[in-house]
Amino acid sequence: MPSEELKIKLIDMVLCFSRALDLLHPEISDHHLRVAYIASCLAEELGLTPAEKQDVLIGGALHDVGAISSPVMTSLFDHALAHYRLGDANSPDDLHKHGEEGYILTRDFPPFAQAASAIRFHHANWDFGRGKEFAGEPIPLASHILHLADRIAVLPDANRNILEQAAEIRKTVGTDSGRQFSPEIVAAFDEISTRESFWLDIACQHKEPIIRSRFGDWEIGLDLETLEQLGKVFGRIIDYRSPFTATHSSGVAATGEALAQRLGIPFTERKLLRVAGYLHDIGKLTVPIEIIEKPGKLTSEEMLIVKQHSYHTHRILSMVPGLETVNIWASLHHERLDGKGYPFRPREIPLGSRIIAVADVFTAITEDRPYRKGMDRVQALNVLDQLVIDRAIDGDIVDALRADFGELLFIRSLSQQPTENSAAEAA
């Protein structure tokens, strides 16, 4: 598959990951997509340019990446969903800190640069015009759009007819015009919220086609290099949930690509394998953090929860047309050659999936974790060889790893070195 044949659109990747973020908390089943839709409607009513509307949509779809990656995520979302006036003094500090963290996580991918700036300040109050800047730095209009969209998104009661609530929500928002929200943006909300379709779209559980049809006119395709960059951003967000797996996806991506090179796989497929490595654990967003961070053996009930993550990886990535090959390689990484893996148990396991499986085990056992040091060469190869004997992983791939173990260990380690982003994230 030459890179020029890639037909993957940025909007599809954004909406896919936005839906994945909404798996993190039981009360936000479509919060990010809801904010993306509301913010896009506001941007349209305000007459923003197509590029500006694109930035608002991306910002809305990813606005809470800093919060969902936080150890206090659950309490943070519980508070946010229970309280309307989030500027109150009793709001948790992380509610404002996560905008900065979201900015750090997304800013290095060029198509996200402006959206990242909007995410950074999306909880800034208008404060009668004083909210135009923060610490001498101008706050983008897009931040104030996201702020209002975020608040509107949590107001509807799922147990009541959405149309019955429209008037009271409009009144509630109007009360805070000037104090929390820009009057100009509130006026735009007053206009769009007169339409029943606006409220019904908010309540609809299938927002992706609605967003694509109304705001998907930006046809930004991803070439191989850009797709790899985006995969790295998403992998970093996935791993940022826990210091236990802080750079795991980067290690799997780098090791997978290096193994593929040693096995004679063509350049394009090697790069797609790297993308699969970055995304292979996207389904782990459904696994509670206390299970991810458990240093000891999992209970049978906990293991059943973990076994779901590869299934969710498949379902999440299946939302992106053109990503089918990457999806297969990523979502089958826990299948075994003896048919006893999970969750699909296919008759045949593609070579790409076998490579990711070996890269995943190699990275997991050789990387340092907070509760233990990584294994050395002898220990790691003993584990891998036993898995080959048990017909869990491919012996030919392990032989390729064995022949160049030191170099692959270096490649894995180098890919997981702290960057400016990861240093800021750890602070």
C-alpha positions in Angstrom: 0.0 0.0 0.0 2.0 3.0 -1.2 1.6 6.2 0.9 -0.1 8.0 -1.9 -3.0 5.5 -1.7 -3.8 6.5 1.9 -7.3 7.8 2.1 -7.5 8.7 5.7 -9.1 12.0 6.7 -8.1 14.1 9.7 -11.7 14.7 10.7 -12.3 10.9 10.9 -9.3 10.4 13.1 -10.4 13.3 15.4 -14.0 12.0 15.7 -12.7 8.5 16.3 -10.5 9.6 19.2 -13.1 11.9 20.5 -15.5 9.0 20.9 -12.7 7.0 22.5 -12.2 9.7 25.1 -15.9 9.4 26.0 -15.4 5.8 27.1 -13.4 7.0 30.1 -16.2 8.0 32.5 -19.8 6.6 32.7 -21.4 10.0 32.8 -19.8 11.5 29.6 -21.0 9.0 27.0 -20.7 11.6 24.2 -19.5 14.7 26.0 -16.6 15.5 23.7 -18.6 15.0 20.5 -21.5 17.1 22.1 -19.1 20.0 22.8 -17.6 19.7 19.3 -21.0 19.9 17.8 -22.2 22.9 19.9 -18.9 24.8 19.5 -19.0 24.2 15.7 -22.6 25.6 15.5 -21.5 28.7 17.5 -18.5 29.2 15.3 -20.7 29.0 12.2 -23.2 31.5 13.6 -20.4 33.8 14.5 -19.2 33.8 10.9 -15.8 32.2 11.5 -13.7 31.1 8.5 -13.6 27.4 7.5 -10.1 27.1 9.1 -11.3 28.7 12.3 -14.3 26.4 12.4 -12.0 23.4 11.9 -9.9 24.5 14.9 -13.0 24.9 17.1 -14.3 21.5 16.1 -10.9 19.9 16.9 -10.7 21.8 20.2 -14.2 20.7 21.2 -13.6 17.1 20.3 -10.3 16.9 22.3 -10.9 19.7 24.9 -10.6 17.5 28.0 -7.6 15.3 27.1 -5.7 16.8 30.0 -8.4 15.9 32.4 -9.0 12.4 31.3 -5.3 11.7 31.6 -5.2 12.9 35.2 -5.1 10.6 38.2 -8.0 12.6 39.7 -10.1 12.2 36.5 -13.1 10.6 38.1 -13.6 13.1 40.8 -12.9 15.9 38.3 -15.6 14.8 36.0 -18.0 14.1 38.8 -17.6 17.7 40.0 -17.9 19.1 36.5 -21.0 17.3 35.7 -22.7 18.1 39.0 -21.9 21.8 39.1 -22.8 24.5 36.5 -20.8 27.4 37.9 -17.3 26.0 37.5 -15.7 29.3 38.2 -16.6 29.0 41.8 -13.9 29.1 44.5 -14.5 25.5 45.4 -13.8 24.2 41.9 -10.8 21.8 41.9 -7.5 23.2 40.8 -7.2 20.4 38.2 -10.3 21.8 36.4 -8.2 24.7 35.3 -4.8 22.9 35.2 -6.0 20.4 32.7 -6.4 23.0 30.0 -2.7 23.6 30.1 -2.0 19.9 30.1 -4.3 19.4 27.1 -2.4 22.1 25.3 1.0 20.4 26.0 -0.4 17.1 24.8 -1.7 18.4 21.5 0.4 21.4 20.4 3.2 19.6 18.6 1.0 18.2 15.8 0.8 21.1 13.3 -2.9 20.7 12.3 -3.8 20.8 16.1 -1.7 23.9 16.9 -4.5 26.5 16.9 -7.0 24.0 18.6 -4.4 23.4 21.3 -4.3 27.1 22.1 -8.1 27.1 22.4 -8.0 24.0 24.7 -5.4 25.8 26.9 -7.9 28.4 28.1 -11.2 26.7 27.6 -12.3 27.3 31.3 -11.4 31.0 31.3 -14.4 33.2 32.3 -15.2 36.3 30.2 -15.3 38.4 33.4 -16.8 41.4 31.7 -14.0 41.6 29.2 -11.1 41.0 31.5 -11.1 37.4 30.2 -9.7 38.5 26.9 -6.3 37.8 28.2 -4.6 35.7 30.9 -1.3 36.8 32.5 -0.8 39.2 29.7 -1.4 36.6 27.0 -4.4 37.0 24.7 -7.1 34.3 25.0 -8.4 33.1 21.6 -12.1 33.6 20.8 -12.2 29.8 20.2 -11.4 29.3 23.9 -14.5 31.3 24.9 -16.6 29.4 22.4 -15.4 26.1 23.9 -16.1 27.4 27.4 -19.8 28.1 26.6 -20.2 24.9 24.6 -18.7 22.9 27.4 -21.2 24.3 29.9 -24.2 23.9 27.6 -23.2 20.3 27.0 -23.6 19.3 30.7 -26.9 21.0 31.3 -29.4 18.7 29.7 -31.0 16.0 31.9 -30.8 12.7 30.0 -34.0 11.6 31.8 -36.1 14.4 30.4 -37.2 15.4 26.8 -34.5 17.7 25.5 -37.0 20.1 24.0 -38.7 20.6 27.3 -35.4 21.8 28.7 -34.4 24.3 26.0 -36.0 27.4 27.5 -34.6 26.9 31.0 -31.1 26.2 29.5 -31.3 29.3 27.4 -32.3 31.3 30.5 -29.5 29.8 32.6 -26.9 30.7 30.0 -28.3 34.2 29.6 -28.0 34.8 33.3 -24.2 34.4 33.0 -23.7 36.5 29.9 -20.9 38.9 30.6 -19.8 37.3 33.8 -18.8 33.8 32.6 -19.5 34.0 28.9 -18.8 36.5 26.1 -22.1 38.3 25.3 -21.3 38.0 21.6 -21.1 34.2 21.9 -24.2 34.1 24.1 -26.1 36.0 21.4 -25.0 33.4 18.8 -26.3 30.7 21.1 -29.6 32.6 21.5 -30.0 32.4 17.7 -29.1 28.8 17.1 -30.9 27.5 20.1 -34.3 28.6 18.7 -34.1 25.6 16.3 -35.5 22.3 17.6 -33.0 20.5 15.4 -30.1 22.0 17.4 -31.4 20.4 20.6 -32.3 17.1 18.9 -28.8 17.0 17.4 -27.3 17.5 20.9 -29.4 14.6 22.3 -28.6 12.3 19.3 -26.2 9.5 20.2 -24.9 9.2 16.6 -23.2 12.6 16.2 -20.4 11.7 13.9 -22.4 11.7 10.7 -24.1 14.9 11.8 -20.8 16.6 12.4 -19.3 15.3 9.1 -22.3 16.5 7.1 -22.4 20.0 8.6 -18.8 20.7 9.3 -16.8 18.1 7.4 -16.1 20.2 4.4 -12.4 20.5 5.3 -11.0 17.5 3.4 -7.6 17.3 5.0 -6.1 13.9 4.0 -3.3 12.4 6.0 -0.2 11.2 4.2 2.0 8.6 5.8 4.2 11.0 7.7 1.3 13.0 9.1 -0.6 9.9 10.1 2.5 8.7 12.0 2.7 12.1 13.8 -0.9 12.0 14.7 -0.6 8.4 15.9 2.3 9.5 18.2 0.1 12.3 19.7 -2.7 9.9 20.4 -0.4 7.2 21.8 1.1 9.8 24.2 -2.4 10.7 25.4 -3.3 7.0 25.9 -0.1 6.4 27.9 -0.4 9.6 29.9 -3.2 8.1 32.0 -0.6 6.3 34.2 3.1 6.4 35.0 3.0 2.6 34.9 2.7 2.8 31.1 3.8 6.3 30.6 5.6 5.7 27.2 4.6 2.1 26.4 3.0 2.9 23.1 6.1 4.7 21.8 8.2 1.7 22.7 5.8 -0.7 20.9 5.7 1.5 17.9 9.5 1.9 17.6 10.1 -1.8 18.3 7.5 -2.9 15.9 8.9 -0.8 13.0 12.4 -2.0 13.8 11.4 -5.7 13.8 9.5 -5.2 10.5 12.6 -3.7 8.9 14.7 -6.8 10.0 12.0 -9.1 8.6 12.2 -7.4 5.1 8.8 -5.7 5.2 8.5 -2.7 2.8 8.8 0.9 4.0 5.1 1.8 3.8 4.0 -1.2 5.8 6.7 -0.5 8.4 5.4 3.0 8.9 1.9 1.7 9.2 3.1 -0.9 11.8 4.5 2.1 13.7 1.1 3.7 13.7 -0.5 0.4 14.8 2.0 0.4 17.7 1.0 3.9 18.8 -2.7 3.0 18.7 -2.8 -0.7 19.8 -3.9 0.2 23.4 -6.5 2.8 22.6 -9.1 0.4 23.9 -7.5 0.6 27.3 -9.2 3.9 27.8 -12.1 1.6 28.9 -10.1 -0.1 31.6 -10.2 1.5 35.1 -7.0 3.1 36.1 -6.8 1.1 39.4 -6.6 -2.1 37.2 -3.9 -0.6 34.9 -1.8 0.4 37.9 -2.2 -2.8 39.9 1.3 -4.2 40.3 0.3 -7.6 41.4 -1.7 -10.4 39.7 -5.1 -9.5 38.5 -8.2 -11.3 39.8 -10.3 -13.3 37.3 -12.9 -10.5 37.2 -10.2 -7.9 36.6 -8.7 -10.0 33.8 -12.1 -10.2 32.1 -12.2 -6.4 32.1 -8.7 -6.2 30.6 -9.6 -8.7 27.9 -12.1 -6.2 26.5 -9.6 -3.6 25.6 -8.5 -5.2 22.3 -12.1 -5.4 21.2 -12.6 -1.7 22.0 -9.4 -0.9 20.0 -11.0 -2.6 17.0 -14.4 -0.9 17.4 -12.8 2.6 17.9 -10.4 2.3 14.9 -13.2 0.8 12.7 -14.7 4.3 12.6 -11.9 5.5 10.4 -12.3 4.6 6.7 -8.9 3.7 5.2 -7.4 2.6 8.5 -8.5 -1.1 8.2 -5.0 -2.6 7.9 -3.7 -0.6 10.9 -6.8 -1.6 12.8 -6.3 -5.3 12.2 -2.6 -5.2 13.2 -3.4 -3.2 16.4 -6.5 -5.0 17.6 -5.2 -8.6 17.2 -2.1 -8.0 19.4 -3.3 -10.3 22.1 -4.2 -13.2 19.9 -2.1 -16.4 20.2 -1.0 -18.9 17.6 -2.6 -21.7 19.6 -6.0 -20.0 19.3 -6.2 -19.2 23.0 -5.7 -15.5 22.9 -8.4 -12.8 23.0 -10.8 -11.3 22.0 -11.5 -12.6 18.5 -9.6 -15.8 18.2 -9.2 -15.7 14.4 -8.1 -18.7 12.4 -5.2 -16.8 10.9 -3.2 -14.0 12.6 -1.6 -11.5 10.1 2.2 -11.0 10.2 1.7 -7.3 11.3 -0.3 -8.4 14.3 2.3 -11.0 15.2 5.0 -8.3 15.1 3.0 -6.0 17.3 2.4 -8.9 19.7 6.1 -9.5 20.1 6.9 -5.8 20.3 4.2 -5.4 23.0 5.7 -8.2 25.2 9.3 -7.1 24.6 8.5 -3.5 25.5 6.4 -4.5 28.6 9.1 -6.7 30.1 12.1 -4.6 29.3 10.8 -1.1 30.2 11.1 0.2 33.7 7.9 0.5 35.7 7.4 2.4 39.0 7.2 -1.0 40.8 10.0 -2.9 39.1 13.0 -2.6 36.8 12.9 -3.9 33.3 14.3 -7.4 32.5 17.8 -7.9 31.1 18.6 -9.8 27.9 18.7 -13.3 29.5 15.5 -12.8 31.5 13.6 -11.2 28.6 14.6 -13.9 26.1 13.6 -16.6 28.6 10.1 -15.1 28.7 9.9 -14.7 25.0 11.2 -18.3 24.3 8.7 -19.8 26.7 5.9 -17.9 24.9 7.1 -19.4 21.6 7.1 -22.9 23.2 3.6 -22.3 24.4 2.6 -21.2 20.9 1.6 -17.8 22.0 3.9 -15.7 19.8 5.8 -16.2 16.5 9.2 -17.8 16.9 10.6 -16.4 13.7 9.9 -12.9 14.9 11.5 -13.7 18.3 14.6 -15.0 16.4 14.9 -11.7 14.5 14.7 -9.9 17.9 17.3 -12.2 19.4 19.7 -11.7 16.6 19.8 -7.9 17.2 18.6 -7.7 20.8 20.9 -4.9 21.9 20.1 -2.6 19.0 16.3 -3.2 19.5 16.6 -2.6 23.2 18.4 0.7 22.4 15.7 1.7 19.8 13.0 0.9 22.4 14.7 2.9 25.1 15.5 5.8 22.9 11.8 6.1 21.8 10.8 6.3 25.4 13.2 9.0 26.5 11.6 12.0 28.2 10.8 14.9 25.8 9.8 18.5 26.6 6.2 17.3 26.6 6.7 14.3 28.8 8.7 16.3 31.3 6.0 18.8 31.5 3.4 16.1 31.9 5.3 14.5 34.7 5.6 17.7 36.6 
